[in-house]
Amino acid sequence: MNAKSRIVVVGGSFGGLTAAYELRRRIDSDSATITVISKDERFTFVPSLTWVAMGTRTLTQISFDLDVPLSKKQIIFAHQSVLAIDSDRKVVITAETEHPYDFLIVATGHRSANEAVTGLGPFDGPGHSPMSSAEAEELNEAIERLRQKPGPIVVGAAPGASCIGPAYELVFELDHMLRREKLRHMVPMSFVTPEPFLGHMGMGGMGKIRQLLEGAFEEREIIYRTSAAITKITDQDVEIEGTGSVESELSIVIPPLGGIEAVAKSPGLANPKGFIPVDSHYRHTSAEGVYAVGVAAAFAPVGETPVPVNFPKTGHMTEQMAHIAAADIAARLAGKESSSAELSARCILDMGDTAVYLSVSPVRPPRNEIPTISQGRRWLLAKHAFERTYLWHAKMGRRMPTTLGW
């Protein structure tokens, strides 16, 4: 009788959870053990962190414990922090033990490199970010203070950012909130981005999204600066390289993403920035049995820009990578070859009182299909419905719907 294959998944967010479910769907428990290692006990629907910041969601509403749905699928859950990965010995090292593997999927998610901008806190500086649960709750407190004492706002992204969508959502959501509460006339708003034009988003643009966003900003009297490099945040302003500063009492800046320390310091695993080089199946280019999906995987930018803008990494794209990696492992165990596909992107951008649906395939231009751009309140309702549907499926251990993307 052959020994069971040992599959380890590091990370319990979109990439890790999707990969684990898909692996178990394709490989029965008699053929392989699947272990998910995560430093977090709970899955959090990260796209809704902007709503947590705005006070329309709580963390409890957008998260659930990982152990129950994983155990129902006969997937082992280890609530542990990974210290290192030894790809020669094929073990994942945590503070508690070592986890040997035959196949490893690294889906660690991101580390916000807030240190890239002086003063980008929120816990060691005046700047704010919505990129983690704690930061979103802290930002909610800052927004509440703004409502009591209105003042100028700057929202934007730092050089090298790759997840710029939340900045657009927050500036529109804040504008809508302030107009609803009759405070907008007391709050000058600016949007500062490294993108060469609005709607670039690390993809080189998408159809008519540039014109739509420029029109929306002008209609809402939101001043915007493109190809702008934020260098410092103080209590009074946001400094921009070469063009002076913008007055701001509430500064919200999306940082660039960095590699996880445990991955970055593991010999032979990552590039100098801490990301893992992969092929079209998301296999490591040299370490046998290792895969990487989501933020952990290394991608070159779509193109050169005056101020760096990195390749976008969304939950929807992470799920595509996880499905491809899981299918490849299952195929290899069955002695077969698997197929791959170029990444596409679909998302709904919340604009406060309306929303825009964006669909582009593939992510890197040139493209065979003209991008889909559709605006309307129905998309805002769809975004809310998708959040609930996704969380229900994920909590029940079911294959998650990806029709709308995010």
C-alpha positions in Angstrom: 0.0 0.0 0.0 1.4 3.4 -1.0 2.0 6.0 1.6 -0.3 9.0 1.5 1.1 12.1 -0.1 1.6 15.0 2.2 0.3 18.4 1.0 0.9 21.5 3.1 -0.7 24.9 2.4 0.7 27.9 4.2 -1.9 30.6 4.6 -5.6 30.7 5.5 -6.9 33.5 3.3 -8.2 33.5 -0.3 -5.3 31.5 -1.8 -4.8 29.1 1.0 -8.5 28.3 1.6 -9.3 28.0 -2.1 -6.3 25.7 -2.7 -7.2 23.5 0.3 -10.8 23.1 -0.8 -9.9 22.5 -4.4 -7.2 19.9 -3.4 -9.6 18.0 -1.3 -12.3 18.1 -4.1 -9.7 16.6 -6.5 -7.9 14.2 -4.1 -9.6 12.0 -1.6 -8.4 11.6 2.0 -7.1 8.1 1.4 -4.6 9.4 -1.2 -3.3 12.5 0.6 -3.2 14.4 3.9 -3.8 18.2 3.5 -2.6 20.5 6.2 -3.4 24.3 6.3 -1.0 26.3 8.5 -2.1 29.8 9.3 -1.1 32.4 11.9 -4.7 33.6 11.9 -7.5 31.6 13.4 -10.1 33.3 11.3 -10.7 33.9 7.6 -11.4 37.5 6.8 -13.1 38.8 3.6 -10.4 41.4 3.0 -12.2 43.4 0.3 -14.7 44.4 3.0 -12.1 46.1 5.1 -12.9 49.4 3.5 -16.5 49.0 4.8 -15.0 48.2 8.3 -13.1 51.5 8.0 -16.3 53.3 7.0 -18.2 51.7 9.9 -20.8 49.8 7.8 -19.3 46.4 8.7 -17.7 44.9 11.8 -14.9 42.3 11.6 -17.2 39.7 13.1 -19.6 40.2 10.1 -16.9 39.5 7.5 -14.9 36.6 9.2 -15.3 33.1 10.5 -13.2 30.5 12.3 -11.2 28.3 10.0 -11.0 25.1 12.0 -14.6 23.9 11.6 -15.0 24.1 7.8 -11.6 22.7 7.2 -12.1 19.8 9.6 -15.4 19.0 7.8 -13.4 18.5 4.6 -10.8 16.3 6.4 -8.2 19.0 6.2 -5.9 19.4 9.2 -5.7 23.0 10.5 -2.6 24.2 12.4 -2.9 27.6 14.0 0.8 28.3 13.9 3.2 30.9 12.7 5.7 29.8 10.1 9.3 30.6 10.9 11.0 29.2 7.8 10.7 26.8 4.9 13.5 24.3 4.2 13.0 23.4 0.6 16.0 21.0 0.6 14.6 18.9 3.5 11.0 19.7 2.4 9.7 20.8 5.7 7.8 23.9 7.0 9.2 25.0 10.3 6.9 26.6 12.9 7.6 27.5 16.6 5.7 24.3 17.6 6.9 21.7 15.2 8.0 20.8 11.7 5.6 19.9 8.9 7.1 17.6 6.2 5.6 17.9 2.7 5.7 16.3 -0.7 3.9 19.3 -2.1 3.7 22.8 -0.6 1.5 25.8 -1.6 2.7 29.1 -0.2 -0.3 31.4 0.0 0.9 33.7 2.8 -0.8 36.8 1.6 0.8 40.2 2.0 3.0 42.1 4.3 2.2 45.8 4.1 5.5 47.6 3.6 4.4 50.7 5.5 8.0 51.6 6.1 8.2 52.7 2.5 6.6 56.0 3.4 7.8 57.9 6.4 4.8 58.5 8.7 2.6 55.8 7.3 1.3 54.3 10.5 -1.2 54.1 11.8 0.5 52.7 14.9 3.8 54.5 14.5 2.8 57.5 12.5 -0.1 59.8 11.5 -0.9 58.0 8.2 -3.6 55.4 7.9 -4.1 52.3 5.7 -7.0 49.8 5.4 -4.8 46.8 4.6 -5.3 44.7 7.7 -8.1 44.2 10.3 -6.4 46.2 13.0 -5.6 49.0 10.6 -9.2 49.1 9.3 -10.6 49.4 12.8 -8.1 52.2 13.7 -9.0 54.0 10.4 -12.7 53.8 11.4 -11.8 55.7 14.6 -9.9 58.3 12.6 -12.9 58.8 10.3 -15.1 59.3 13.3 -12.8 62.0 14.6 -13.0 63.7 11.2 -16.8 63.7 11.3 -16.5 65.6 14.6 -13.8 67.9 13.4 -13.9 68.2 9.6 -10.7 69.0 7.7 -8.8 68.2 4.5 -8.3 64.6 3.4 -5.7 63.0 1.2 -6.3 59.4 -0.1 -3.9 57.6 -2.4 -1.2 55.0 -2.9 2.5 54.9 -2.4 5.1 54.2 -5.1 5.2 50.5 -5.9 1.7 49.9 -4.7 -0.1 47.0 -6.4 -3.5 47.0 -4.7 -4.8 50.5 -5.6 -8.6 49.7 -5.8 -9.3 50.3 -2.1 -7.9 53.8 -2.4 -10.5 54.6 -5.1 -13.2 53.0 -3.0 -12.4 55.0 0.1 -12.2 58.3 -1.6 -15.6 57.8 -3.2 -17.1 56.3 0.0 -15.8 59.3 2.1 -17.2 61.8 -0.4 -20.6 60.1 -0.4 -20.7 60.0 3.5 -19.6 63.6 3.8 -22.2 64.8 1.3 -24.9 62.8 3.1 -24.0 64.4 6.4 -23.7 67.9 4.9 -20.0 68.1 5.8 -18.4 67.9 2.3 -18.1 71.7 2.0 -15.7 71.7 5.0 -13.5 68.9 3.7 -11.2 69.5 0.7 -10.3 66.1 -0.9 -7.3 65.1 -2.9 -6.3 61.8 -4.5 -2.6 61.1 -5.0 -1.5 58.1 -7.0 1.7 56.7 -8.6 -0.4 55.7 -11.6 0.4 57.5 -14.9 -3.3 58.1 -15.2 -6.5 57.3 -13.2 -7.6 53.7 -13.6 -4.2 52.3 -14.6 -4.3 50.1 -11.5 -1.1 48.2 -12.5 -2.9 46.7 -15.5 -2.1 49.5 -18.0 -5.7 50.6 -17.8 -9.0 49.0 -18.7 -11.1 50.3 -21.6 -12.9 53.5 -20.7 -12.2 53.4 -16.9 -9.8 56.3 -17.2 -12.5 58.6 -18.6 -15.1 57.4 -16.2 -12.9 58.0 -13.1 -11.6 61.4 -14.4 -15.3 62.5 -14.9 -16.3 61.2 -11.5 -13.4 63.0 -9.7 -14.2 66.3 -11.5 -17.9 66.0 -10.8 -17.3 65.4 -7.1 -14.6 68.1 -6.9 -11.9 65.7 -5.9 -8.4 67.0 -6.9 -6.2 64.3 -8.2 -2.4 64.0 -9.0 -1.0 61.2 -11.1 2.6 60.0 -11.4 3.0 61.3 -7.8 5.4 59.8 -5.3 4.3 60.2 -1.7 7.5 60.5 0.4 6.2 61.5 3.9 3.1 61.9 6.0 2.9 64.4 8.8 0.0 65.5 11.1 -0.6 68.5 8.7 0.2 67.3 5.2 1.3 64.7 2.7 4.7 65.4 1.0 5.1 64.6 -2.7 8.4 64.3 -4.3 9.2 67.3 -6.6 5.8 69.0 -6.2 5.7 70.1 -2.5 2.9 69.0 -0.1 -0.8 68.7 0.2 -2.6 69.8 3.4 -4.2 66.9 5.1 -5.6 66.1 8.6 -6.6 62.6 7.5 -4.2 60.8 5.3 -5.0 57.3 3.9 -2.3 55.7 1.8 -2.1 52.2 0.3 1.5 50.9 0.9 3.5 48.7 -1.5 3.3 45.0 -0.6 6.4 43.1 0.7 7.3 39.5 1.0 6.6 37.6 4.3 9.8 37.4 6.5 9.6 33.6 6.9 9.6 33.2 3.1 12.2 36.0 2.4 14.8 34.5 4.7 14.3 30.9 3.6 17.4 30.0 1.4 16.6 29.4 -2.3 12.9 30.2 -2.0 12.4 33.8 -2.8 13.8 36.7 -4.9 15.4 39.7 -3.1 12.0 41.3 -2.5 10.7 38.2 -0.8 8.5 36.9 -3.6 8.6 33.4 -5.0 9.5 33.0 -8.7 6.9 30.7 -10.5 6.0 29.2 -13.9 2.6 29.2 -15.6 1.4 26.4 -13.2 2.6 28.5 -10.2 5.3 25.9 -9.5 8.6 27.3 -8.0 11.1 27.6 -10.9 13.7 25.4 -9.0 12.4 24.1 -5.7 10.7 20.7 -6.3 7.2 20.4 -5.0 6.8 24.1 -4.1 4.1 26.3 -5.4 3.2 30.0 -4.7 -0.1 31.8 -5.3 -1.4 35.3 -4.7 0.8 38.0 -3.2 3.5 35.4 -2.4 4.2 34.9 -6.2 6.6 37.1 -8.1 5.2 39.1 -11.1 6.9 41.7 -13.3 5.0 45.0 -13.7 2.8 45.3 -16.7 5.1 48.1 -18.0 7.4 50.9 -17.1 5.9 54.0 -15.5 7.4 57.3 -14.4 6.6 56.3 -10.8 6.6 52.5 -10.0 3.3 50.7 -10.1 3.4 47.0 -9.5 1.4 44.2 -10.9 -2.0 44.0 -9.3 -2.8 41.1 -6.9 -6.5 40.7 -6.2 -8.5 38.1 -4.4 -10.1 37.0 -7.7 -6.7 36.5 -9.4 -5.4 34.7 -6.3 -8.2 32.2 -6.5 -7.4 31.6 -10.2 -3.8 30.8 -9.2 -4.9 28.5 -6.4 -7.2 26.5 -8.7 -4.4 26.1 -11.3 -1.8 25.0 -8.6 -4.3 22.6 -7.0 -5.2 21.1 -10.4 -1.5 20.7 -11.2 -0.7 18.8 -8.0 -3.7 16.5 -8.5 -2.6 15.8 -12.0 0.9 15.0 -11.0 -0.3 12.6 -8.3 -2.4 10.9 -11.0 0.5 10.8 -13.5 -1.1 13.3 -15.8 -0.5 16.7 -17.2 -2.6 19.8 -16.3 -3.4 22.9 -18.2 -3.0 26.5 -17.3 -4.5 29.9 -18.3 -3.6 33.5 -18.3 -5.0 35.6 -15.4 -8.1 37.6 -15.9 -9.5 40.3 -13.6 -13.1 41.0 -12.5 -14.1 43.4 -9.7 -16.8 45.8 -8.5 -15.5 49.2 -7.5 -17.7 50.8 -4.8 -18.3 54.5 -5.5 -20.4 55.3 -2.5 -23.9 55.7 -4.0 -23.1 53.6 -7.1 -20.5 51.1 -8.3 -18.6 50.1 -11.5 -18.2 46.5 -12.7 -14.8 45.9 -14.4 -13.8 42.9 -16.4 -10.6 42.4 -18.3 -9.0 39.3 -19.9 -6.1 38.8 -19.9 -4.7 41.2 -17.3 -1.7 42.0 -19.4 -2.4 44.0 -22.6 -2.8 43.6 -25.5 -6.1 41.8 -25.1 -8.4 39.8 -27.3 -11.5 41.1 -25.6 -12.5 44.7 -25.1 -12.8 45.3 -21.3 -16.3 45.5 -19.8 -17.0 48.7 -17.9 -20.5 49.0 -16.5 -21.8 51.6 -13.9 -24.9 51.6 -11.9 -26.5 51.1 -8.4 -27.3 47.5 -9.3 -23.5 46.8 -9.1 -23.4 48.2 -5.6 -26.2 45.9 -4.6 -24.4 43.0 -6.4 -21.2 43.7 -4.4 -23.0 43.5 -1.1 -24.8 40.3 -2.2 -21.5 38.7 -3.4 -19.8 39.3 0.0 -22.6 37.5 1.8 -22.7 34.6 -0.8 -18.9 34.2 -0.8 -18.7 34.1 3.0 -21.5 31.5 3.2 -19.9 29.2 0.7 -16.5 29.5 2.3 -17.8 28.9 5.8 -19.7 25.8 4.6 -16.6 24.4 3.0 -18.0 24.8 -0.5 -16.4 25.9 -3.7 -16.6 29.6 -3.7 -18.4 31.6 -6.5 -16.2 33.8 -8.6 -18.6 35.1 -11.2 -18.3 38.8 -10.2 -14.8 38.8 -8.9 -13.7 41.5 -6.5 
